[in-house]
């Protein structure tokens, strides 16, 4: 099985930077996803890391260290519309369901204040 | 493309009633998933399918059933609804090849009283 941990809630100011950490334990890691979910809406894909290092996509970046079982999502130049939950999810390769399932963390609610 | 669609958007059930949550995707995706999300929590996998005629259990399958007779449709059946099944249900799909991103439907908000 998997254990995925991320902080429950974070608060930041408009224009600032926020870093959301995610740690995981798995025996068959094969990729980590970040999703954004606004209240009352479906999750939408933000980023995918399978190799160590930083992936940058506009104001959002995601980092992965497989040896440490650690990822973070970095949100720069925060805007009010970035207030949402951010879900970390790990793709596992193990057994007959190899690669077919994602396991999600509990999500981090980010509140951006003016 | 409409993407992933779900019906109904909202539903209130009495304890012991049954219902089917519908999910359809028009992207010709092989893989489809059903998740539930309780308030303030992450997503938990109920069932998934890797193609028509093939389904398998996720983390929390008890009280639910699925079928996959076509590539497009993946309905979720609740038998004998219980208050513990009050949740938001999301259907998702993804193609067979990378990068393995899942596309989510808008969700069904279910209350069992």
Interface residues (C-beta under 8 A of the other chain):
Chain A: X4 X31 X33 X41 X42 X43 X44 X45 X48 X87 X89 X91 X97 X99 X100 X101 X102 X103 X104 X105 X106 X107 X109
Chain B: X31 X33 X35 X40 X41 X42 X43 X44 X45 X48 X50 X56 X58 X59 X90 X99 X100 X101 X102 X103 X104 X105 X106 X107
